[in-house]
Amino acid sequence: MSLLEKLACMQKRKDEVLNQELAKELAQKNDKSGIKEIAENLQNKDKNIQNDCIKVLYEIGYLKPELINRDYHG
């Protein structure tokens, strides 16, 4: 399953639980390539994906701010 498929909007969910779980998973694994994929999708044409990616990055920033690096932005 790709990271985008794990987003709440892709699972037709309105709550943020799946996005929070994805953020926790990425933070625990120090998954920089996964975080980069999420950051790159801030430019996705689907606004729901953009919003969920923002939430995932926000949660990662709360859990492990050192993983959020300006180099990930577009």
C-alpha positions in Angstrom: 0.0 0.0 0.0 1.4 3.4 -1.0 1.6 6.2 1.5 -1.2 8.1 -0.2 -3.5 5.2 0.1 -3.1 5.4 3.9 -4.4 8.9 4.0 -7.8 9.4 5.6 -9.4 10.9 2.5 -8.3 7.9 0.4 -10.1 5.6 2.9 -13.2 7.8 2.7 -12.8 8.8 6.4 -13.6 12.3 7.7 -11.6 11.9 11.0 -7.8 12.4 11.3 -7.0 9.1 13.0 -5.4 7.5 9.9 -3.3 10.6 9.2 -2.1 10.7 12.8 -1.2 7.0 12.6 0.7 7.5 9.4 2.6 10.4 11.0 3.5 8.3 14.0 4.6 5.4 11.7 6.8 7.7 9.6 8.3 9.4 12.7 9.0 6.2 14.5 10.8 4.8 11.5 12.6 8.0 10.7 11.3 7.4 7.2 12.7 10.5 5.4 11.7 9.2 1.9 8.2 8.7 3.1 8.1 12.2 4.6 9.4 13.5 1.3 6.6 11.8 -0.6 4.1 13.4 1.7 5.7 16.8 1.3 5.7 16.5 -2.4 2.0 15.8 -2.4 1.3 19.2 -0.9 1.2 20.1 -4.6 -1.3 17.3 -5.5 -4.2 18.4 -7.7 -6.6 16.8 -5.1 -7.2 19.3 -2.3 -8.2 16.5 0.1 -4.8 14.9 -0.4 -3.1 18.2 0.1 -5.1 18.7 3.4 -4.3 15.3 4.7 -0.6 15.7 3.8 -0.5 18.9 5.7 -2.0 17.1 8.7 0.5 14.3 8.5 3.4 16.8 8.3 2.0 18.8 11.2 1.8 15.7 13.3 5.4 14.6 12.4 6.5 18.1 13.3 4.9 17.7 16.7 6.4 14.2 17.3 9.8 14.7 15.8 10.4 18.2 14.5 13.9 17.4 13.4 12.4 15.2 10.6 10.7 18.2 9.0 13.4 19.8 6.8 13.0 22.7 4.4 14.7 20.5 1.7 11.5 18.5 1.4 9.5 21.4 0.0 8.7 21.3 -3.7 
